[in-house]
């Protein structure tokens, strides 16, 4: 795995593959896309309130539910701004709206509520704009130094904007996953072997907003261990330790306002399979406007581009997105689709590298060089 140290003579891994291996990969990918079509079904709802099955009474009810989610976070921030205790406000507001408050993980970390209370919506819009500009600048610089990406920078910037488009709508700035996803994307762009402080800070902020950022941090630490960069590995381990301590404090604070009579949240481990991955991507992207049978395979297409991009970014992106994809297949109910906001900003970057990857596979499978 020499490319983990930046020594990648050819960014595309498929160009010189044996014919049999190329055919096997093409067949496996075709099977995966076929399974995506077979398992697809019209999604219940999306952040924009749109579904792929057209307007119905059920859709109207689901849109109202989505709005209720957003109003919940708005109201909690309003109470915090007025001087109320965050945990009291969160538990009472969730309980009043019929949202579960047990276990304590159903109560979000307080970071975003404090930010919103302090800055107000104008301040949050300005902060989102600054974060978006920093994200674009960081990726522009990163792509210029990655093998095979220099001539694709403009396309990648467009794909990055498309993936981050939900942040352009002020009403969604109360979503914890949206901010965490932007920060994780920034951390991804800032990281270099031996230069990781900026990436560490961005990931720490994401983890302070949403605990679902933890797999990103663990992956960073694991790859630091692989490179035998002990200082960086220790830094990521310290971050995990700080997170565990902070989460313990968070759960203890939430427990003070929860009673045994409060209903528990349904299980998150529901094993939705491939549909869990494809529907999460669809509902948090422009694919939500397409029929489910078409959107599901399109949601997986960036994966082959990530796999084919032989560079540090390609390796990390492949592990990151496929890892979260597996997580979405195993955990999360249909109404937890917004978890995919953690990886959506960078997911579609893989499309920039997909055409050449498919072309190389096709030529290799035909025995051409």
Secondary structure, 3 states (H helix, E strand, C coil): CHHHHCCCCCCECCCCCCHHHHHHHHHHHHHHHHHHHHHCCCCCCCCCCCCCCCCCHHHHHHHHHHHHHHHHHHHHHHHHHCCCCHHHHHHHHHHHCCCCCECHHHCCCCHHHHHHHHHHHHHHHHHHHHHHHHHHHHHHHHHHHCCCCHHHHHHHHHHHHHHCHHHHCHHHCCCHHHHHHHHHHHHHHHCECCECHHHHHHHHHHHHHCHHHHHHHHHHHHHHHHCCCHHHHHHHHHHHHHHHHHHHHHHHHHHCCCCCCCCECCCCECCCCHHHHHHHHHHCCHHHHCCHHHHHHHHHHHHHHHHHECCHHHHHHHHHHHHHHHHHHHECCHHHHHHHHHHHHHHHHHHHHHHHHHHHHHHHHCCCC
